[in-house]
Amino acid sequence: MNQIVCLADHPWSPVPARIPQLLARLRDAQILYFEPAGRACPARQNSARRVRPNILAYTLPCPSGSDDIYSLRRRLARRKTADFIHSKLRLHGFRDPVLWVTHPRQAIFLDLLAYRGLVYDCAAFHPSSMGEQEGALAQAADVIFAASPGLMDRLSPCNSNIALIPNGVNYTMFCRTDLEVPPVLAGIGGPVLGRLGEITPELNLAPAEHTAKEHPEWTLVLAGKAEGNPRLASLRQLPNVLLTGPVPMTDLPDYLGRFDVCLHLLKAGDEDTDVIPSRIYEYLSTGKPIVSMLCEDQVEIFPDVIYGAHTPQEFSLLCARALTEHPEWVSKRRRGYGQAAAWTARAAEVIHILESIGLY
């Protein structure tokens, strides 16, 4: 049986992100998933949680409060964490597993852990201050899985064994047509344009506000946790804007089923990345029209099936155009893109690559 140890940069969540989605599909492997510690030491630190039939999750010991990686406190914390991982490997009979790392800060453990192969799954552009750590990680990796062409270019000077594994989607969940209208959306007449996802302070809501003001006959639904954004107060004053609050993962397809147009907005920092978020693939899987904001000079993503706007005025105009789209114009092509991005297909590519280099 294959054995994989993952040092994750996010806790295992009921809303699975990239790494859990991929690992959950590596069914011929025993996997230990080590999630980062929170601010407080969790009481369950020494207890494993079986998050999948073949995956056990542990929370690492609390990190040191020091930001200096060379400080005595940080070095002691690093050793404590490595000893914790070793104890769990012995407990579960892991010997020379494949080590799967997800963040440059984990480079400090390469000399402290025993493994027979190293995978670096790079899903984001990290700050230049971590360049030395990321370079060491990339050079040591047997294979790098990069989430975008830009990440491949960034890491290519350090390692030539790089594979493009973009983000993906649970296609069978989002392509469904047997949907129910969520109670909060029941009774809404006229076109519904909606966005799924948390509203953070960095999200640029100007296009949504402009569109709602310009088209009072439309309803704009922003489905997700919302706090701290400076435009929220003015949006709440608009009668045709609905802020639903958090939405359970299982209900997301029902919300999308009621949307006539799916909206994608930008947040600060998006101009520096070409990683396509999983939300875009979820939209594509529905076949519905999509209107997305673009950064200046950004290469359009899926230009044949997504309407790309550069200004709030253009965003509103393209929303109107999307509402006139014939239902079968490009819906099938969108679903095709979504199906090609299914996490099952992404995981199959990962398995193929790992098999080809003898790590699976």
Kinemage of the C-alpha trace (Angstrom):
@kinemage 1
@onewidth
@group {chain A} dominant
@subgroup {mainchain}
@vectorlist {calphas} color= white
{ca met a 1} P 0.000 0.000 0.000
{ca asn a 2} L 1.286 3.464 -0.913
{ca gln a 3} L 1.949 5.775 2.025
{ca ile a 4} L 1.709 9.557 1.788
{ca val a 5} L 2.391 12.190 4.440
{ca cys a 6} L 0.901 15.594 3.631
{ca leu a 7} L 2.023 18.793 5.352
{ca ala a 8} L -0.969 20.982 4.581
{ca asp a 9} L -1.190 24.746 4.663
{ca his a 10} L -4.911 24.687 5.592
{ca pro a 11} L -6.979 22.621 8.042
{ca trp a 12} L -9.085 19.811 6.654
{ca ser a 13} L -12.466 21.424 6.067
{ca pro a 14} L -16.052 20.306 5.406
{ca val a 15} L -15.645 22.424 2.253
{ca pro a 16} L -12.721 20.561 0.668
{ca ala a 17} L -10.074 22.655 -1.068
{ca arg a 18} L -7.502 21.591 -3.654
{ca ile a 19} L -5.279 19.301 -1.564
{ca pro a 20} L -8.097 17.368 0.171
{ca gln a 21} L -9.874 17.009 -3.171
{ca leu a 22} L -6.810 15.431 -4.770
{ca leu a 23} L -5.753 13.291 -1.813
{ca ala a 24} L -9.265 11.916 -1.284
{ca arg a 25} L -9.076 10.391 -4.759
{ca leu a 26} L -5.770 8.595 -4.177
{ca arg a 27} L -7.630 5.561 -2.893
{ca asp a 28} L -4.706 3.133 -3.165
{ca ala a 29} L -2.784 5.007 -0.499
{ca gln a 30} L -2.732 5.395 3.262
{ca ile a 31} L -2.490 9.109 3.986
{ca leu a 32} L -1.605 11.092 7.094
{ca tyr a 33} L -2.746 14.706 6.757
{ca phe a 34} L -1.006 17.169 9.108
{ca glu a 35} L -2.868 20.466 9.304
{ca pro a 36} L -1.328 23.637 10.760
{ca ala a 37} L -1.959 24.621 14.351
{ca gly a 38} L -4.334 27.437 15.143
{ca arg a 39} L -3.637 30.273 17.528
{ca ala a 40} L -4.542 28.098 20.486
{ca cys a 41} L -3.396 24.543 21.064
{ca pro a 42} L -6.352 22.311 20.184
{ca ala a 43} L -7.319 19.719 22.741
{ca arg a 44} L -7.598 17.129 19.974
{ca gln a 45} L -3.973 17.546 18.891
{ca asn a 46} L -2.975 13.971 19.730
{ca ser a 47} L -6.182 12.461 18.388
{ca ala a 48} L -6.532 11.392 14.776
{ca arg a 49} L -9.699 12.246 12.853
{ca arg a 50} L -10.661 9.859 10.081
{ca val a 51} L -11.706 12.351 7.426
{ca arg a 52} L -11.793 9.733 4.652
{ca pro a 53} L -11.607 5.927 4.797
{ca asn a 54} L -7.901 6.056 3.934
{ca ile a 55} L -6.998 9.453 5.441
{ca leu a 56} L -6.250 10.372 9.039
{ca ala a 57} L -5.871 14.053 9.984
{ca tyr a 58} L -3.755 15.412 12.816
{ca thr a 59} L -3.300 18.968 14.054
{ca leu a 60} L 0.340 19.956 14.486
{ca pro a 61} L 1.668 21.355 17.790
{ca cys a 62} L 1.294 25.067 18.377
{ca pro a 63} L 3.759 27.191 16.432
{ca ser a 64} L 6.286 29.427 18.124
{ca gly a 65} L 5.309 33.047 18.512
{ca ser a 66} L 8.627 34.136 17.029
{ca asp a 67} L 8.847 35.203 13.375
{ca asp a 68} L 12.617 34.737 13.274
{ca ile a 69} L 13.237 31.334 11.696
{ca tyr a 70} L 16.747 31.290 13.198
{ca ser a 71} L 15.657 32.014 16.778
{ca leu a 72} L 16.100 29.372 19.444
{ca arg a 73} L 12.375 29.316 20.117
{ca arg a 74} L 11.558 28.692 16.461
{ca arg a 75} L 14.215 25.974 16.166
{ca leu a 76} L 12.838 24.225 19.238
{ca ala a 77} L 9.307 24.487 17.849
{ca arg a 78} L 10.493 23.020 14.552
{ca arg a 79} L 12.072 20.076 16.351
{ca lys a 80} L 8.932 19.571 18.446
{ca thr a 81} L 6.806 19.480 15.307
{ca ala a 82} L 9.136 17.020 13.577
{ca asp a 83} L 9.131 14.753 16.651
{ca phe a 84} L 5.318 14.895 16.694
{ca ile a 85} L 5.152 13.829 13.040
{ca his a 86} L 7.672 11.025 13.609
{ca ser a 87} L 5.622 9.710 16.535
{ca lys a 88} L 2.520 9.468 14.353
{ca leu a 89} L 4.441 7.787 11.547
{ca arg a 90} L 5.655 5.121 13.977
{ca leu a 91} L 2.172 4.724 15.444
{ca his a 92} L 0.659 3.981 12.033
{ca gly a 93} L 3.538 1.963 10.642
{ca phe a 94} L 4.696 4.496 8.036
{ca arg a 95} L 8.203 3.894 6.678
{ca asp a 96} L 9.813 6.108 4.047
{ca pro a 97} L 6.524 7.551 2.761
{ca val a 98} L 6.089 10.062 -0.028
{ca leu a 99} L 6.160 13.552 1.499
{ca trp a 100} L 3.620 15.963 -0.013
{ca val a 101} L 4.281 19.612 0.890
{ca thr a 102} L 2.153 22.637 0.079
{ca his a 103} L 3.942 25.790 1.276
{ca pro a 104} L 7.506 27.206 1.218
{ca arg a 105} L 7.615 27.467 5.012
{ca gln a 106} L 7.625 23.656 5.122
{ca ala a 107} L 11.127 23.582 3.606
{ca ile a 108} L 12.492 23.679 7.163
{ca phe a 109} L 11.320 20.074 7.683
{ca leu a 110} L 13.117 18.508 4.714
{ca asp a 111} L 16.188 17.660 6.773
{ca leu a 112} L 14.170 16.465 9.761
{ca leu a 113} L 11.849 13.918 8.144
{ca ala a 114} L 12.584 10.638 6.368
{ca tyr a 115} L 10.845 10.120 3.017
{ca arg a 116} L 11.465 8.330 -0.263
{ca gly a 117} L 10.045 11.008 -2.537
{ca leu a 118} L 9.031 14.650 -2.355
{ca val a 119} L 6.018 16.284 -4.029
{ca tyr a 120} L 5.594 20.056 -3.962
{ca asp a 121} L 2.027 21.068 -4.759
{ca cys a 122} L 2.174 24.788 -5.535
{ca ala a 123} L -1.262 26.385 -5.800
{ca ala a 124} L -0.441 30.063 -5.150
{ca phe a 125} L 2.099 32.793 -5.745
{ca his a 126} L 3.962 33.245 -2.475
{ca pro a 127} L 5.682 36.472 -1.336
{ca ser a 128} L 9.178 37.163 -2.638
{ca ser a 129} L 10.371 37.074 0.982
{ca met a 130} L 9.858 33.296 0.814
{ca gly a 131} L 11.880 32.949 -2.378
{ca glu a 132} L 14.831 31.231 -0.732
{ca gln a 133} L 12.603 28.711 1.054
{ca glu a 134} L 10.521 28.027 -2.046
{ca gly a 135} L 13.651 27.639 -4.160
{ca ala a 136} L 15.044 25.032 -1.759
{ca leu a 137} L 11.719 23.198 -1.770
{ca ala a 138} L 11.435 23.250 -5.551
{ca gln a 139} L 15.000 22.029 -6.053
{ca ala a 140} L 14.518 19.125 -3.664
{ca ala a 141} L 11.174 18.003 -5.122
{ca asp a 142} L 10.935 14.892 -7.283
{ca val a 143} L 7.961 16.522 -8.988
{ca ile a 144} L 6.169 19.848 -8.740
{ca phe a 145} L 2.440 20.164 -9.365
{ca ala a 146} L 1.767 23.770 -10.397
{ca ala a 147} L -1.748 25.207 -10.501
{ca ser a 148} L -1.076 27.619 -13.382
{ca pro a 149} L 1.308 28.321 -16.276
{ca gly a 150} L 2.616 31.347 -14.380
{ca leu a 151} L 3.610 29.174 -11.442
{ca met a 152} L 5.324 26.768 -13.834
{ca asp a 153} L 7.375 29.642 -15.275
{ca arg a 154} L 8.254 30.891 -11.792
{ca leu a 155} L 9.495 27.503 -10.590
{ca ser a 156} L 11.082 26.227 -13.819
{ca pro a 157} L 14.596 27.624 -13.017
{ca cys a 158} L 14.632 25.389 -9.917
{ca asn a 159} L 13.252 22.157 -11.351
{ca ser a 160} L 12.411 20.849 -14.817
{ca asn a 161} L 10.037 18.153 -13.569
{ca ile a 162} L 6.931 20.335 -13.334
{ca ala a 163} L 3.389 19.307 -14.253
{ca leu a 164} L 0.431 21.631 -14.767
{ca ile a 165} L -2.404 20.520 -12.465
{ca pro a 166} L -4.957 23.357 -12.370
{ca asn a 167} L -7.708 23.610 -9.796
{ca gly a 168} L -10.799 21.536 -10.404
{ca val a 169} L -14.429 20.882 -9.557
{ca asn a 170} L -16.725 18.214 -8.193
{ca tyr a 171} L -18.385 18.011 -11.594
{ca thr a 172} L -21.115 15.521 -10.731
{ca met a 173} L -22.270 17.837 -7.943
{ca phe a 174} L -22.460 21.015 -10.004
{ca cys a 175} L -23.768 19.667 -13.312
{ca arg a 176} L -26.986 18.398 -11.695
{ca thr a 177} L -30.340 19.542 -12.998
{ca asp a 178} L -32.561 18.005 -10.265
{ca leu a 179} L -32.362 21.145 -8.146
{ca glu a 180} L -34.639 22.932 -5.712
{ca val a 181} L -34.992 26.675 -5.308
{ca pro a 182} L -33.508 27.724 -1.943
{ca pro a 183} L -36.186 29.204 0.360
{ca val a 184} L -34.319 32.518 0.530
{ca leu a 185} L -34.630 32.853 -3.262
{ca ala a 186} L -38.225 31.659 -3.532
{ca gly a 187} L -40.617 34.241 -4.906
{ca ile a 188} L -37.980 36.364 -6.632
{ca gly a 189} L -39.242 37.455 -10.026
{ca gly a 190} L -37.216 38.653 -12.975
{ca pro a 191} L -33.589 37.893 -13.789
{ca val a 192} L -31.319 36.731 -10.968
{ca leu a 193} L -27.583 37.363 -11.226
{ca gly a 194} L -25.493 35.786 -8.505
{ca arg a 195} L -22.080 35.197 -7.024
{ca leu a 196} L -21.007 32.386 -4.710
{ca gly a 197} L -18.203 32.908 -2.218
{ca glu a 198} L -17.117 34.770 0.871
{ca ile a 199} L -17.145 38.555 0.709
{ca thr a 200} L -13.868 39.715 2.238
{ca pro a 201} L -12.592 43.274 2.765
{ca glu a 202} L -10.348 42.880 -0.305
{ca leu a 203} L -13.186 42.000 -2.716
{ca asn a 204} L -14.013 44.727 -5.243
{ca leu a 205} L -17.789 45.033 -5.109
{ca ala a 206} L -17.957 48.149 -7.304
{ca pro a 207} L -19.119 46.243 -10.429
{ca ala a 208} L -21.944 44.587 -8.506
{ca glu a 209} L -23.056 47.887 -6.951
{ca his a 210} L -22.961 49.695 -10.302
{ca thr a 211} L -24.941 46.926 -12.003
{ca ala a 212} L -27.582 46.792 -9.272
{ca lys a 213} L -28.109 50.555 -9.445
{ca glu a 214} L -28.258 50.573 -13.231
{ca his a 215} L -30.736 47.681 -13.409
{ca pro a 216} L -33.238 47.812 -10.548
{ca glu a 217} L -35.335 45.229 -12.423
{ca trp a 218} L -32.640 42.592 -11.766
{ca thr a 219} L -31.894 40.867 -8.458
{ca leu a 220} L -28.241 40.489 -7.485
{ca val a 221} L -27.602 37.658 -5.051
{ca leu a 222} L -24.319 37.571 -3.137
{ca ala a 223} L -24.260 34.180 -1.439
{ca gly a 224} L -21.614 33.757 1.231
{ca lys a 225} L -20.261 35.069 4.495
{ca ala a 226} L -19.908 38.849 4.316
{ca glu a 227} L -17.957 41.094 6.666
{ca gly a 228} L -15.527 43.980 6.652
{ca asn a 229} L -16.019 45.153 3.064
{ca pro a 230} L -16.426 48.953 2.790
{ca arg a 231} L -19.194 48.668 0.171
{ca leu a 232} L -21.425 46.324 2.148
{ca ala a 233} L -23.341 49.138 3.844
{ca ser a 234} L -24.341 50.767 0.551
{ca leu a 235} L -25.209 47.403 -1.023
{ca arg a 236} L -27.524 46.577 1.855
{ca gln a 237} L -29.452 49.763 1.086
{ca leu a 238} L -30.307 48.582 -2.421
{ca pro a 239} L -33.671 46.771 -2.589
{ca asn a 240} L -32.551 44.504 -5.442
{ca val a 241} L -29.421 43.194 -3.697
{ca leu a 242} L -29.699 40.086 -1.517
{ca leu a 243} L -26.884 39.149 0.867
{ca thr a 244} L -27.661 35.619 2.011
{ca gly a 245} L -24.853 35.025 4.503
{ca pro a 246} L -23.040 31.660 4.690
{ca val a 247} L -24.372 28.897 2.446
{ca pro a 248} L -23.816 25.173 3.161
{ca met a 249} L -21.679 23.427 0.561
{ca thr a 250} L -24.479 21.002 -0.252
{ca asp a 251} L -26.819 23.890 -1.141
{ca leu a 252} L -24.491 25.641 -3.601
{ca pro a 253} L -25.826 23.829 -6.699
{ca asp a 254} L -29.378 24.873 -5.768
{ca tyr a 255} L -28.309 28.518 -5.644
{ca leu a 256} L -26.551 28.229 -8.990
{ca gly a 257} L -29.651 26.572 -10.403
{ca arg a 258} L -31.661 29.730 -9.706
{ca phe a 259} L -29.046 32.115 -11.125
{ca asp a 260} L -29.619 33.285 -14.680
{ca val a 261} L -26.055 34.652 -14.824
{ca cys a 262} L -23.072 33.703 -12.643
{ca leu a 263} L -20.782 36.541 -11.535
{ca his a 264} L -17.061 36.539 -10.786
{ca leu a 265} L -15.483 39.538 -9.043
{ca leu a 266} L -11.860 40.374 -8.269
{ca lys a 267} L -10.049 41.005 -5.024
{ca ala a 268} L -6.848 42.879 -4.271
{ca gly a 269} L -3.868 40.838 -5.421
{ca asp a 270} L -5.640 39.058 -8.281
{ca glu a 271} L -3.582 41.074 -10.748
{ca asp a 272} L -0.516 39.110 -9.641
{ca thr a 273} L -1.874 35.607 -10.247
{ca asp a 274} L -3.074 33.492 -13.143
{ca val a 275} L -4.426 30.684 -10.953
{ca ile a 276} L -8.025 29.965 -11.946
{ca pro a 277} L -10.186 29.534 -8.827
{ca ser a 278} L -12.322 26.425 -8.469
{ca arg a 279} L -15.428 28.628 -8.419
{ca ile a 280} L -14.989 29.313 -12.142
{ca tyr a 281} L -15.082 25.578 -12.866
{ca glu a 282} L -18.207 25.253 -10.710
{ca tyr a 283} L -19.881 27.951 -12.795
{ca leu a 284} L -18.783 26.280 -16.023
{ca ser a 285} L -20.228 22.955 -14.897
{ca thr a 286} L -23.714 24.483 -14.780
{ca gly a 287} L -23.546 25.611 -18.416
{ca lys a 288} L -24.940 29.008 -17.397
{ca pro a 289} L -23.637 32.369 -18.702
{ca ile a 290} L -20.703 33.788 -16.735
{ca val a 291} L -19.599 37.416 -16.492
{ca ser a 292} L -16.159 37.959 -14.969
{ca met a 293} L -14.160 41.030 -14.086
{ca leu a 294} L -10.646 41.076 -15.517
{ca cys a 295} L -7.499 42.853 -14.412
{ca glu a 296} L -5.805 45.268 -16.767
{ca asp a 297} L -3.730 43.339 -19.347
{ca gln a 298} L -5.027 40.022 -17.970
{ca val a 299} L -5.313 37.205 -20.476
{ca glu a 300} L -8.978 36.251 -20.682
{ca ile a 301} L -9.903 32.915 -19.150
{ca phe a 302} L -12.076 30.742 -21.394
{ca pro a 303} L -12.792 33.682 -23.715
{ca asp a 304} L -15.142 31.603 -25.865
{ca val a 305} L -17.549 30.909 -22.983
{ca ile a 306} L -17.000 33.675 -20.374
{ca tyr a 307} L -17.849 37.352 -20.809
{ca gly a 308} L -14.834 39.371 -19.608
{ca ala a 309} L -15.196 42.975 -18.391
{ca his a 310} L -12.565 45.536 -17.402
{ca thr a 311} L -14.804 48.235 -15.898
{ca pro a 312} L -18.015 48.291 -13.849
{ca gln a 313} L -19.792 49.861 -16.822
{ca glu a 314} L -18.668 47.071 -19.130
{ca phe a 315} L -19.577 44.517 -16.477
{ca ser a 316} L -23.167 45.778 -16.418
{ca leu a 317} L -23.347 45.848 -20.213
{ca leu a 318} L -22.107 42.267 -20.506
{ca cys a 319} L -24.570 41.099 -17.871
{ca ala a 320} L -27.346 42.450 -20.079
{ca arg a 321} L -25.857 40.652 -23.077
{ca ala a 322} L -25.533 37.412 -21.116
{ca leu a 323} L -29.225 37.529 -20.234
{ca thr a 324} L -30.098 37.510 -23.934
{ca glu a 325} L -27.923 34.496 -24.682
{ca his a 326} L -29.704 31.536 -26.239
{ca pro a 327} L -29.889 28.749 -23.606
{ca glu a 328} L -28.109 26.239 -25.823
{ca trp a 329} L -25.620 28.605 -27.449
{ca val a 330} L -22.495 27.604 -25.543
{ca ser a 331} L -23.914 25.751 -22.533
{ca lys a 332} L -22.648 22.388 -23.764
{ca arg a 333} L -19.161 23.792 -24.322
{ca arg a 334} L -19.099 25.247 -20.803
{ca arg a 335} L -20.097 21.923 -19.307
{ca gly a 336} L -17.357 20.310 -21.357
{ca tyr a 337} L -14.779 22.578 -19.749
{ca gly a 338} L -16.221 21.770 -16.330
{ca gln a 339} L -16.149 18.036 -16.980
{ca ala a 340} L -12.538 18.201 -18.153
{ca ala a 341} L -11.651 19.939 -14.866
{ca ala a 342} L -13.292 17.299 -12.646
{ca trp a 343} L -11.187 16.457 -9.604
{ca thr a 344} L -11.340 12.810 -10.663
{ca ala a 345} L -9.554 13.748 -13.893
{ca arg a 346} L -7.016 15.913 -12.032
{ca ala a 347} L -6.308 13.089 -9.571
{ca ala a 348} L -5.931 10.571 -12.417
{ca glu a 349} L -3.241 12.788 -13.931
{ca val a 350} L -1.491 13.045 -10.556
{ca ile a 351} L -1.537 9.257 -10.175
{ca his a 352} L -0.195 8.784 -13.708
{ca ile a 353} L 2.709 11.155 -13.011
{ca leu a 354} L 3.543 9.610 -9.638
{ca glu a 355} L 3.468 6.131 -11.178
{ca ser a 356} L 5.775 7.208 -13.982
{ca ile a 357} L 8.463 8.321 -11.488
{ca gly a 358} L 8.004 5.388 -9.141
{ca leu a 359} L 6.292 7.207 -6.276
{ca tyr a 360} L 2.911 5.451 -6.524
